Amino acid sequence: MDTCRIPANTSKCSGNTMECFMVLSTQAQKISIGLLCGLFGTMCVFENSLVLYLIFSSPGIRKKPSYLFIGSLALADILASIIFVCSFVNFHVFNEAGFSKEVFLLQLGGVNTSFSASLSSLLLTALDRYISISRPSEYKLLMTRKRAWTALGVLWVTCATIAFLPLLGWNCCVLDSSCSELFPFVDDNYLSGWLCFIGVLLGCIVYAYAHVLWRARQHVAYMEKHQAQLGKQNTRMRMDVMLAKTLVMVLAVLVLCWSPVLVLMTYSIFTRLSHHLRQVFAFCSTLCLLNSMVNPIIYALRSKELLCSLRRAFSRCRRQLKAAEESPEAESTHKSSVIETVCEDTHAIAAVGPQPRTRGPRGAAAAVTSRRAEGAMAARALLCVAAALGPGLAEPRYRPDWASLDARPLPAWFDRAKVGVFVHWGVFSVPAWGSEWFWWHWQGQHDAAYERFVRQRFPPGTTYAEFAPRFTAHDFQPRQWAQLFQRAGARYVVLTTKHHEGFTNWGSPVSWNWNSVDTGPHRDLVGELGEALRESNLRYGLYHSLMEWFNPLYLADKQSEFKTQSFVLKKMMPELYDLVLKYKPDLIWSDGDWEAPDSYWNSTSFLAWLYNDSPVKDTVVVNDRWGQGCSCRHGGFYNCADRYRPGSLPQHKWEMCSSLDRLSWGYRSNMSLAEVMDEKSMIEELVQTVSLGGNYLLNVGPTKEGVIVPIFQERLLALGRWLDTNGEAIYESQPWRVQVENTTDTVWYTSKGPVVFAIFLRWPRDSVLCLSSPVPSPGTQVTLLGFGGTLEWQEHPGKGMLITLPYVLPSPLPQSGWAVKLEGVK
């Protein structure tokens, strides 16, 4: 039979009509269709069910609109697979025709609904990507969860309404119109309308993806031109190229799978189809099923977040299998851990298109992401996948919320270190006057003193950007710095990689012409110092300011009351990731957070990545400056405030940062000797801080040439000499049950296991030290650090003990602060 067009209305709806559409005439054709449907259908249901599980089992992923659309796509493909395979195989393979017109149209409506919803979900996903790359700064405002759910609701209702129109009466039996040659009871006009609907969906998908590809290609051409001008080459995989490759695969499979079916449907409206073409249509129909099977592979599962979730699921299965094999005794002591993570969302960052470049600090802040930025983004994406595949999955995973992040144990090295050196160095070292906040006081507050200073010292019209070339670092010798810090007794060093002025001391990929590689020193200051410090076995910390005073992106976000995140996505986060991946710091000292909440800075997402998947996840330490309200509440260790001094023993690890220059953190050329902390004050701060369980971070400000001035060197070396003698009472110590003597504030205690150290800051009269807190025993031994032999002692008539000190101070001892070691006391 060459056609299924039956002229009589009664014949159209008769039982013979169904048999007319059973076009598979040989057993081989039926077996082939059965195998294809069985294979594609099973794989489709399995893959898309897995995608749904991965999305909705992860609290972080299921909150994102992008993954709601992918979840809708997976659900539609599951329904399409089940309904299509069951009805198609039952009809064409088993030739089951003993059901009514209504039942058949119900099945056909289910197939059409699911396939239409699949394409519509793919369209929403395409639009999501379109918005993210065309309007990145407004993406989070435009694409909210509420709007995503609303769009999905409209999508499914629309698809179902259109698909079930034949069941509701738009069919050739009721209308006595021309019937389709491909579908029983379906009106040709309805089929034309449905094809138009699908054509519009496919057209919108192609347009959205073509726009993304065009923007990516435009960006590639721009960057190649720029790199050629600079004489640089970049061989790393770019994030936009990776995105383009994914989209090419999506479009290719979509066109290949749907084109034959749509072409034959359209052709059937205008002319009669031969029996052979209708057989071809039956086989081509399985290609739509193939598209539903391939979607998760080429699109959803290329997402790093879903890959991470997949690896966690495998890890849970392995642990459960392992636990099942354990003995009952082992099971009773087994501790289960909840593994949750969210890989850092570089999705929006990667989608940022090109922007015009402008010289200077303001233009640098808004400059386009260079090849190095794209390479770093690609590295971050690959890092997330690599971390998901690695053995670290068996370890606890931290969620991007403070309850989970605050539960992370602080790496032990930090508490043992006790002493560090802070280095404030940047373009503010060029004017070297007032403080490191020079730019803000001058052009932010328009302070008269700063304006007068600039008028007197610099030519008219001088801008802050013109200071950068004078930041030469000609005399910067990183190994000499490292040796000085080591001799000062420091166990870690924290360098300012970027202060609030925005100038970066390394070749930041998103701070064009406003970094130490492109201008000024033309050196990677962060990298050079890090290499020297690690040669000296010192831990390396990086200070990083979240905000930048005059960055146009930041000012725009601030103007919107931080409802937009252009600065965070285009500038701040790429730099943080670049610092971690490039220099692998032991400590991140965050600052500049106070104007906006942590949700604006994306702090918890970054820290979850840092703790879960970064190359320093097991050793890195962070502070508490990650947004409004975080100080002294959230983070690794607490700074609370500059020069913070708690009145009693805190329950949380903390750090006191202090500066040798009492009036500034950066170098000041007009600094006087009276404004420099003396040795006595420095040692008192150290002792009091460590006795209360804190670390002591002492700051110096180098000159613009990279010189640590002699007075600062002398103070650091004095601290080192004191620690050479008394370091046993400081390093790796713990607070004792009593931190300071009740009768005086000049005696402080530390401990190491059963050993107690009493550090006294004033030499007592008559060289007799009275301690009321320790409870001695007959076996108590007392020694003075730096002095050979034991000291005589006796019990105090009230409580405690009296220790007889040497009458003549040993010459190697410093003149401020001494420590006695008490063994056998309580």
C-alpha positions in Angstrom: 0.0 0.0 0.0 1.5 3.3 -1.0 -0.7 5.7 0.9 -2.8 5.9 4.0 -5.1 8.7 2.8 -8.6 7.2 3.0 -11.3 9.4 1.5 -14.3 8.3 3.5 -14.8 9.8 7.0 -15.9 6.5 8.4 -12.8 4.8 7.0 -10.5 7.3 8.7 -11.6 6.2 12.1 -12.1 2.5 11.5 -9.9 -0.3 12.8 -8.3 -0.8 9.5 -6.8 2.7 9.7 -4.4 1.7 12.5 -3.1 -1.3 10.5 -2.4 1.0 7.5 0.3 2.8 9.5 2.2 -0.4 10.5 4.9 0.0 7.9 7.5 -2.6 9.1 6.9 -5.5 6.8 9.8 -7.9 7.6 11.0 -9.5 10.8 14.4 -8.0 10.5 13.0 -4.5 10.5 11.0 -5.2 13.6 14.0 -6.7 15.4 16.1 -3.7 14.4 13.6 -1.2 15.6 13.1 -3.2 18.8 16.9 -3.3 19.5 17.3 0.4 18.8 14.5 1.4 21.0 15.5 -0.9 23.8 19.2 0.3 23.7 18.5 4.0 23.3 15.6 4.0 25.7 17.4 2.2 28.4 20.5 4.3 28.2 18.4 7.5 28.0 16.4 6.6 31.1 19.5 5.7 33.0 21.6 8.7 32.1 18.9 11.3 32.6 17.8 9.7 35.9 21.4 10.0 37.0 21.4 13.7 36.0 18.2 14.3 38.0 19.6 12.6 41.0 22.9 14.5 40.9 21.1 17.8 40.5 18.5 17.4 43.3 20.8 15.5 45.7 23.1 18.5 45.9 21.7 21.6 47.8 24.1 23.9 46.0 23.4 22.7 42.5 19.6 22.5 42.7 19.4 26.2 43.7 20.9 27.4 40.4 18.4 28.2 37.6 20.8 26.7 35.0 20.5 23.3 36.6 16.7 23.6 37.0 16.6 23.9 33.2 18.9 20.9 32.8 16.8 19.0 35.3 13.7 19.8 33.2 15.5 18.6 30.1 16.4 15.4 31.8 12.9 14.8 33.1 11.4 15.4 29.6 13.9 13.0 28.0 13.0 10.3 30.6 9.3 10.7 29.9 9.9 10.8 26.1 11.9 7.6 26.3 9.4 5.6 28.4 6.3 6.7 26.5 7.9 6.6 23.0 9.5 3.2 23.4 6.5 1.5 24.9 4.0 2.9 22.4 6.3 2.7 19.4 7.5 -0.9 20.0 4.0 -2.0 20.9 2.6 -0.5 17.6 5.3 -1.2 15.1 6.9 -4.4 16.4 4.0 -6.2 18.0 1.4 -4.7 15.7 -1.0 -4.0 18.6 -3.9 -2.1 17.2 -6.7 -3.2 19.6 -7.1 0.2 21.3 -9.4 3.1 20.7 -8.7 6.4 18.9 -8.6 8.2 22.3 -6.0 5.9 23.8 -3.8 6.3 20.7 -4.1 10.1 20.8 -3.4 10.0 24.5 -0.2 8.1 23.9 0.7 10.4 21.0 0.1 13.5 23.2 2.4 12.1 25.8 5.2 11.6 23.3 4.7 15.0 21.8 4.6 16.7 25.2 7.8 15.1 26.4 9.7 15.7 23.1 8.4 19.3 22.9 9.3 19.9 26.6 12.8 18.5 25.9 13.4 21.0 23.1 11.8 23.8 25.2 14.1 23.0 28.1 17.0 23.1 25.8 15.8 26.5 24.6 15.7 27.8 28.2 19.2 26.4 28.8 20.3 28.2 25.6 18.7 31.4 26.8 20.3 31.0 30.1 23.7 30.9 28.4 22.8 33.7 26.1 21.9 36.0 29.1 25.1 35.0 31.0 27.3 36.0 28.1 25.4 39.0 26.8 24.5 40.6 30.2 26.8 39.0 32.8 26.5 41.8 35.3 22.7 41.5 35.5 22.6 37.7 35.1 21.8 36.9 38.8 19.1 39.6 38.9 17.5 38.4 35.7 17.8 34.7 36.2 16.3 34.0 39.6 15.0 30.7 40.9 11.4 32.1 41.0 11.6 33.1 37.3 13.2 29.8 36.4 10.3 27.9 38.0 7.8 30.1 36.4 9.4 29.7 33.0 9.4 25.9 33.5 5.7 25.9 34.5 4.7 27.9 31.4 6.9 25.6 29.3 5.3 22.4 30.4 1.7 23.7 30.3 2.2 25.1 26.8 3.8 21.9 25.5 1.1 19.7 27.0 -1.7 22.0 25.7 -0.4 21.9 22.2 0.4 18.2 22.3 -3.1 17.1 23.5 -5.1 19.3 21.0 -5.8 16.2 18.8 -7.3 14.4 21.8 -9.4 17.5 22.6 -10.9 17.5 19.1 -8.4 18.8 16.6 -8.2 15.6 14.6 -9.3 14.5 11.2 -12.1 12.3 12.5 -13.9 15.1 14.2 -13.1 17.8 11.6 -13.6 15.6 8.6 -10.4 16.9 7.2 -7.3 15.6 5.5 -5.4 13.1 7.7 -1.6 12.8 8.1 0.1 9.9 6.3 2.5 9.5 9.2 0.2 9.6 12.3 -3.3 8.0 12.6 -6.2 10.5 13.2 -3.9 13.5 13.1 -5.0 16.5 11.0 -2.6 17.8 8.5 -3.2 21.4 9.6 -2.5 20.4 13.2 0.7 18.7 12.1 1.7 21.9 10.2 1.1 24.0 13.3 3.1 21.6 15.5 6.0 21.7 13.0 5.9 25.5 13.1 6.1 25.4 16.9 9.0 23.0 16.8 10.7 25.1 14.1 10.4 28.2 16.3 12.0 26.4 19.2 14.8 25.1 17.1 15.3 28.5 15.5 15.6 30.2 18.9 18.0 27.5 20.1 20.2 28.0 17.1 20.1 31.8 17.4 21.0 31.7 21.1 23.9 29.3 20.6 25.1 31.1 17.5 25.2 34.3 19.4 27.3 32.7 22.1 29.6 31.2 19.5 29.9 34.6 17.8 30.8 36.3 21.0 33.4 33.6 21.8 34.9 33.9 18.3 34.9 37.7 18.5 36.7 37.5 21.8 39.3 35.0 20.4 40.0 37.3 17.5 40.4 40.3 19.8 42.7 38.5 22.1 44.8 37.0 19.3 45.3 40.5 18.0 46.3 41.9 21.4 48.7 39.0 22.1 50.3 39.5 18.7 50.8 43.1 19.5 52.5 42.2 22.8 54.5 39.5 21.2 53.1 36.8 23.5 51.7 33.4 22.9 49.2 31.4 24.8 49.0 27.7 24.4 46.6 27.0 27.2 43.0 25.9 26.6 40.7 28.9 26.8 37.4 28.7 28.6 35.4 30.3 25.8 37.0 27.9 23.3 35.9 25.0 25.5 32.4 26.5 25.7 32.3 26.9 21.9 33.3 23.3 21.4 30.5 22.1 23.7 27.9 24.3 21.8 29.1 23.0 18.4 28.5 19.5 19.6 25.1 20.4 21.0 24.0 22.0 17.7 25.5 19.2 15.5 23.7 16.4 17.4 20.5 18.4 17.5 20.4 19.1 13.8 21.5 15.5 12.8 18.8 13.9 15.0 15.9 16.1 14.3 16.4 17.2 10.7 15.4 13.9 9.0 12.1 13.6 11.0 11.1 17.2 10.5 11.9 17.1 6.8 9.8 14.0 6.3 6.9 15.4 8.3 7.0 18.6 6.3 7.3 16.7 3.0 4.2 14.5 4.0 2.0 17.6 4.2 2.6 18.6 0.6 2.9 15.3 -1.2 2.2 11.6 -0.8 4.9 9.4 0.8 5.8 6.1 -0.5 5.7 3.0 1.7 9.5 3.0 1.7 9.7 6.7 2.9 7.3 5.9 5.7 9.6 3.0 6.7 12.5 5.5 6.7 10.4 7.8 8.9 9.9 5.0 11.4 13.6 4.4 11.7 14.4 8.1 11.8 12.0 8.6 14.7 14.5 6.7 16.9 17.0 9.5 16.2 15.0 11.8 18.5 15.5 9.1 21.1 19.2 9.1 20.4 19.2 12.9 20.9 17.6 12.5 24.3 20.3 9.8 25.1 23.2 12.0 24.0 22.0 15.2 25.7 23.4 14.3 29.2 26.7 13.2 27.8 27.5 16.2 25.6 25.8 18.9 27.7 24.8 18.2 31.3 27.6 15.9 32.3 30.2 18.3 30.9 29.4 20.5 33.8 32.1 20.4 36.5 29.5 20.7 39.3 27.6 17.6 38.1 30.9 15.8 37.7 31.8 16.6 41.2 28.4 15.4 42.4 28.8 12.2 40.4 32.2 11.5 42.0 30.7 12.1 45.4 27.9 9.6 44.6 30.5 7.0 43.7 32.4 7.7 46.8 29.3 7.2 48.9 28.6 3.9 47.2 32.1 2.7 47.9 31.9 3.6 51.5 28.6 1.9 51.9 29.9 -1.3 50.3 33.0 -1.1 52.5 30.9 -0.6 55.6 28.7 -3.6 54.6 31.8 -5.8 54.6 32.9 -4.7 58.1 32.3 -6.7 61.2 29.5 -5.7 63.6 32.1 -4.4 66.0 33.7 -2.2 63.4 30.3 -1.0 62.2 29.5 0.1 65.7 32.5 2.4 65.8 32.2 3.6 62.2 31.7 7.3 61.9 29.8 8.4 58.8 30.6 11.7 57.3 28.4 13.8 55.1 30.1 14.7 51.9 28.8 17.9 50.4 30.7 20.3 48.1 30.0 23.0 45.5 32.8 23.4 43.0 33.5 27.1 42.5 31.1 28.6 40.1 33.3 30.0 37.3 30.4 29.6 35.0 29.5 33.3 34.8 33.1 34.4 34.8 33.9 32.2 31.8 30.9 33.7 29.9 32.2 37.3 30.2 32.7 38.8 26.8 35.2 41.4 25.6 35.2 44.9 26.9 37.2 47.9 25.7 40.6 48.3 27.3 41.6 51.5 29.0 44.9 52.4 30.4 45.5 53.3 34.1 44.1 51.8 37.3 40.5 52.6 36.5 40.7 51.2 33.1 42.6 48.2 34.3 39.8 47.4 36.7 37.3 47.3 33.8 39.7 45.7 31.3 38.8 42.6 29.4 39.9 39.2 30.6 43.1 38.3 28.8 44.4 35.0 27.6 46.0 34.3 31.0 42.6 34.9 32.6 40.9 32.4 30.3 43.7 29.9 30.9 43.3 30.3 34.6 39.6 29.8 34.3 40.1 26.6 32.3 42.6 25.5 34.9 40.0 26.0 37.6 37.5 24.0 35.7 39.9 21.2 35.1 41.1 21.4 38.7 37.6 20.9 40.0 37.2 17.7 37.8 40.6 16.4 38.8 39.7 16.9 42.5 36.5 15.1 42.0 38.3 12.2 40.5 40.9 12.0 43.2 41.1 10.2 46.5 40.1 13.3 48.4 36.5 12.4 47.8 36.7 10.0 50.8 37.4 13.0 53.0 34.7 15.3 54.5 33.5 17.9 52.0 32.6 21.4 53.1 29.4 23.1 51.9 29.4 26.8 50.9 27.8 27.9 54.2 29.4 29.1 57.4 28.1 26.3 59.5 30.1 23.8 57.4 33.1 26.0 56.7 33.5 27.1 60.3 33.7 23.4 61.3 36.9 22.9 59.4 39.8 22.2 61.8 42.5 24.8 61.5 45.7 23.3 60.0 48.1 22.7 62.9 51.1 24.5 61.5 49.5 27.9 62.0 49.0 27.5 65.8 52.5 26.1 66.2 54.1 29.0 64.2 53.1 31.8 66.6 55.2 34.5 64.9 54.9 36.0 61.4 56.0 39.1 59.5 53.5 41.3 57.6 54.7 43.2 54.5 52.7 46.2 53.2 54.2 47.1 49.8 52.6 48.8 46.8 52.2 52.0 44.8 51.5 53.8 48.1 55.2 53.3 48.8 55.9 56.0 46.2 54.4 59.1 47.8 55.4 57.4 51.1 53.5 59.9 53.2 50.6 59.8 55.6 49.7 56.1 55.2 49.0 53.3 52.8 45.6 54.9 52.4 47.2 57.8 50.5 45.0 57.6 47.4 41.8 57.5 49.4 42.7 60.4 51.6 43.9 62.4 48.6 41.2 61.8 46.0 38.5 60.0 48.0 38.2 62.3 51.0 40.1 65.3 49.5 42.0 65.8 52.6 43.7 69.2 52.5 47.0 68.0 53.9 47.3 65.3 51.2 46.3 67.7 48.4 48.9 70.2 49.7 51.6 67.5 49.8 50.9 66.5 46.2 51.0 70.1 45.0 54.3 70.7 46.8 56.0 67.5 45.7 54.7 66.6 42.2 53.9 68.5 39.0 50.4 69.9 38.5 47.9 67.5 37.2 49.7 64.5 38.6 47.4 61.4 39.0 47.9 58.4 41.2 48.4 56.2 38.2 51.6 58.1 37.4 53.1 56.9 40.7 53.2 53.3 39.4 56.3 53.7 37.1 58.2 55.1 40.1 57.4 51.9 42.1 60.7 50.4 40.8 61.7 47.8 43.3 65.3 48.3 42.0 66.9 47.1 45.3 64.4 44.3 46.0 66.4 41.2 47.0 63.9 38.5 47.9 66.5 36.2 49.4 67.9 38.9 51.6 64.3 39.6 52.8 63.8 35.9 53.5 67.0 35.7 55.5 66.0 38.8 57.5 62.6 37.4 58.3 64.1 34.1 59.3 66.6 35.8 61.6 63.7 37.7 63.1 62.2 34.4 64.3 59.2 34.5 61.9 57.7 31.2 60.9 55.5 32.7 58.2 55.4 35.8 56.1 52.3 37.6 54.6 52.8 39.9 51.6 50.3 42.3 50.2 49.5 41.0 46.7 46.9 43.8 46.3 45.8 46.6 48.6 42.6 48.7 48.3 44.3 50.7 45.5 43.9 47.7 43.2 47.5 47.5 42.1 48.7 43.9 42.0 52.2 42.8 42.9 52.0 40.0 40.3 50.9 39.8 36.7 47.2 39.6 37.4 45.4 38.5 34.3 42.5 40.9 35.0 44.5 44.0 36.1 45.9 45.1 32.8 48.6 47.7 33.0 48.0 48.1 36.8 50.3 45.4 38.0 54.0 44.9 38.8 54.7 43.0 35.6 53.3 45.5 33.2 54.6 48.6 34.9 56.8 49.7 37.7 59.2 46.9 38.7 58.3 44.7 35.7 58.7 41.8 38.0 56.6 39.2 39.6 57.1 40.3 43.2 54.7 37.8 44.7 56.4 34.9 42.9 60.0 35.9 43.6 59.4 36.4 47.4 57.5 33.1 47.6 60.3 31.2 46.0 62.9 32.8 48.4 60.7 32.2 51.5 60.2 28.5 50.7 64.0 28.1 50.2 64.3 29.4 53.8 61.5 27.0 54.9 59.1 29.8 55.8 55.4 29.6 55.3 54.0 32.0 52.7 50.8 34.0 53.2 49.1 36.3 50.7 47.2 39.5 51.7 44.4 40.3 49.2 41.9 43.2 49.4 38.5 42.2 48.2 37.5 45.8 47.4 39.2 48.5 45.3 38.4 52.1 46.1 38.1 53.5 42.5 37.5 50.5 40.4 34.5 51.4 38.1 33.0 47.9 38.3 33.1 48.0 42.1 31.7 51.5 42.2 28.8 50.4 39.9 28.1 47.4 42.1 28.2 49.8 45.1 25.8 52.2 43.4 23.3 49.3 43.0 23.6 48.5 46.7 25.6 45.4 45.8 22.7 43.8 43.9 25.1 43.3 40.9 28.4 41.4 41.1 30.3 42.6 38.0 33.4 43.4 40.1 33.3 40.1 41.9 32.9 38.0 38.7 35.2 39.9 36.4 37.9 41.1 38.8 38.0 39.8 42.3 37.3 36.1 42.0 39.6 35.5 39.0 42.4 37.1 40.9 41.8 35.0 44.0 41.7 31.8 42.0 44.8 32.8 40.1 46.7 33.5 43.3 45.8 30.1 44.8 46.6 28.1 41.6 49.8 29.9 40.7 51.4 30.4 44.1 49.8 27.8 46.4 49.8 29.9 49.5 49.8 28.6 53.0 47.6 31.5 54.2 45.1 33.9 52.6 44.8 37.1 54.6 41.6 38.7 53.3 40.7 42.4 53.8 38.6 45.2 52.3 35.3 43.3 53.0 33.5 45.7 55.3 31.3 47.5 52.8 29.3 44.5 51.5 28.0 41.2 52.8 29.7 37.9 52.2 27.0 36.9 49.7 28.2 39.7 47.4 31.8 38.6 47.6 30.8 35.0 47.0 33.0 34.2 50.0 31.5 30.9 51.0 31.7 29.5 47.5 35.3 30.4 47.2 36.2 28.9 50.6 34.3 25.7 49.9 36.4 25.3 46.7 39.6 26.3 48.7 38.9 23.7 51.4 37.6 20.9 49.1 39.4 21.0 45.8 42.2 23.6 45.7 45.9 22.4 45.6 46.3 23.7 49.2 43.1 22.4 50.6 44.8 20.5 53.4 47.2 23.2 54.6 45.8 26.6 53.8 44.7 28.9 56.5 42.4 32.0 56.2 41.3 34.8 58.4 37.8 36.2 59.2 37.5 39.2 56.8 35.0 37.9 54.2 32.1 40.3 54.4 30.0 42.5 56.7 29.4 40.7 60.0 32.1 38.0 59.5 34.8 39.5 61.6 35.3 37.7 64.8 32.5 35.3 63.8 33.4 33.3 60.7 36.5 32.1 58.9 39.7 30.2 59.9 41.4 32.3 62.6 40.1 35.6 63.8 41.7 39.1 63.3 38.6 40.9 64.6 40.3 44.3 64.2 43.8 45.8 63.5 45.9 45.5 66.7 43.2 43.5 68.3 43.8 42.6 72.0 41.2 40.4 73.8 40.7 41.0 77.5 40.7 37.2 78.3 41.4 33.9 76.6 39.3 33.6 73.5 37.7 30.3 72.6 38.8 30.6 69.0 42.3 30.8 67.4 43.2 34.4 66.7 46.0 36.6 65.4 47.1 40.1 66.4 48.5 42.1 63.6 50.7 45.1 64.6 53.0 47.4 62.8 56.5 48.7 63.7 55.4 52.1 62.4 52.7 53.0 64.9 51.0 55.4 62.4 51.1 53.5 59.2 51.3 50.0 57.6 53.1 51.2 54.5 56.4 53.0 54.5 56.5 56.7 55.4 59.5 58.8 54.5 58.6 61.3 57.3 58.5 58.7 60.0 60.2 59.7 63.2 62.0 57.4 65.7 59.4 58.1 68.4 56.7 56.7 66.1 58.5 53.4 65.7 57.7 50.6 68.2 60.6 50.0 70.6 61.9 46.5 71.5 60.2 46.5 74.9 56.7 47.2 73.4 57.3 44.7 70.6 58.2 41.8 73.0 55.3 42.7 75.4 52.8 42.5 72.5 54.3 39.1 71.5 54.2 37.6 75.0 50.7 38.8 75.8 49.4 37.6 72.4 50.9 34.1 72.7 49.8 33.7 76.3 46.2 34.3 75.2 46.5 31.7 72.4 47.1 34.1 69.5 49.7 34.5 66.8 51.7 37.7 66.4 52.0 39.2 63.0 54.4 42.2 62.9 54.3 44.5 59.9 57.1 46.4 58.1 56.7 48.7 55.1 59.5 48.6 52.5 60.4 51.6 50.3 59.4 51.9 46.7 62.9 50.6 45.8 62.4 47.5 47.9 64.5 48.3 50.9 63.5 47.5 54.4 64.9 50.5 56.2 67.6 49.9 58.9 65.4 50.9 61.9 62.9 48.2 60.9 65.7 45.7 60.3 67.2 46.5 63.8 63.8 45.9 65.4 63.2 42.6 63.6 66.7 41.4 64.5 66.1 42.3 68.2 62.9 40.2 68.1 64.9 37.4 66.6 67.6 37.5 69.3 64.9 37.4 72.0 63.3 34.4 70.4 66.6 32.7 70.0 66.8 32.7 73.8 63.1 32.4 74.8 61.6 30.7 71.7 61.0 27.5 73.7 58.3 29.4 75.6 56.7 30.7 72.5 56.8 28.3 69.5 54.3 25.4 69.6 53.1 26.5 73.1 49.6 26.5 74.4 47.8 28.8 76.8 48.0 27.6 80.4 45.1 27.4 82.9 46.2 30.8 84.0 47.3 33.3 81.4 48.5 36.2 83.5 49.3 36.6 87.2 46.4 38.0 89.2 48.7 40.3 91.2 50.5 41.9 88.2 50.2 42.2 84.5 53.9 41.7 83.9 54.0 37.9 84.3 52.4 35.8 81.6 52.2 32.0 81.2 52.4 29.5 78.4 52.7 25.8 78.5 53.9 22.7 76.6 52.2 19.6 78.0 53.2 19.4 81.7 55.9 22.1 81.3 54.9 25.6 82.3 56.7 28.8 81.2 56.4 32.0 83.2 57.5 35.0 81.1 58.1 38.2 83.2 58.5 41.5 81.5 60.1 43.4 84.4 63.1 42.2 86.4 61.9 41.9 90.0 63.4 43.8 92.9 66.0 41.8 94.8 66.0 39.3 91.9 63.2 37.3 93.5 60.3 36.3 91.3 57.0 35.8 93.1 54.5 33.5 91.3 51.2 32.9 92.9 49.5 30.6 90.3 51.8 27.6 89.9 51.4 24.8 92.6 54.9 23.3 93.1 55.8 19.8 94.2 58.9 18.3 95.8 60.2 17.4 92.4 59.7 20.8 90.8 62.6 22.1 88.8 63.1 25.7 87.7 65.4 27.0 85.0 65.9 30.4 83.4 65.9 30.2 79.6 69.3 31.3 78.3 71.0 30.6 81.6 72.7 27.4 82.5 71.8 25.4 85.6 68.7 25.3 87.8 67.4 28.0 90.1 66.6 27.8 93.7 62.9 28.2 94.7 60.7 27.9 97.8 57.1 27.8 98.5 55.4 31.1 99.1 54.0 31.5 102.6 50.5 32.1 101.0 50.5 30.1 97.8 52.7 29.7 94.8 56.4 29.9 94.8 59.4 32.3 95.2 62.2 31.9 92.6 65.6 33.3 93.2 67.0 34.7 90.0 70.6 35.4 89.1 71.8 38.6 90.7 73.8 39.6 87.7 72.0 39.5 84.3 73.7 37.2 81.9 75.0 39.3 79.0 73.4 37.3 76.2 70.0 38.0 77.5 68.0 40.9 76.2 66.9 43.7 78.5 63.1 43.1 78.2 61.3 39.9 78.9 62.7 36.7 80.4 61.2 33.2 80.8 61.5 30.6 83.5 60.7 27.0 82.8 58.7 25.2 85.5 58.7 21.5 85.5 56.7 19.5 88.0 54.1 22.2 88.8 50.3 22.2 88.6 
